[in-house]
Amino acid sequence: MPRGGARPGAGAPKGPRGVKKAADIAALVVETMRSGVKAPAGPPVPPPPPPELPESLTKTYDDPLDFLVAVMNEPKVPLIARQDAAKALMPFKHAKKGETGKKEAAATKAKETGAARFGAAAPPPLRAVGS
């Protein structure tokens, strides 16, 4: 009794799902070609010219952040581009809430608490030295 090895007919059928014979594949191709999208007639349409840039964006910028700020503040730029510029600027203008470590957060909290009513008082003046 033989054991192991490949068994005839086992496994997934080859080719696209739901199609088993070459004749079915040919019929599918012919049907797709008949109902497919036809190429447009005539010469190809050239793309529209790019919109004119506002004067504030035509100058050269040394810093990309300055350019993004100019894009964000320019009312003639489409709103979606202004939103993308604002998203790109967010990490540079506002830190994430969890970016500081635990020790830095504790030190900041202690400074804020220490400046309150019950914080550490000023040291007494040294009268013996004359100050």
Residue pairs with C-beta under 8 A, 6 or more apart in sequence:
13 20
15 25
16 25
16 28
19 25
19 28
54 74
54 76
54 77
56 70
56 73
56 74
57 67
57 70
57 71
57 74
57 77
61 67
61 70
65 89
65 92
68 85
68 88
68 89
69 85
69 89
71 77
71 81
71 82
71 85
72 82
72 85
72 86
72 89
74 82
100 108
113 119
114 120
125 131
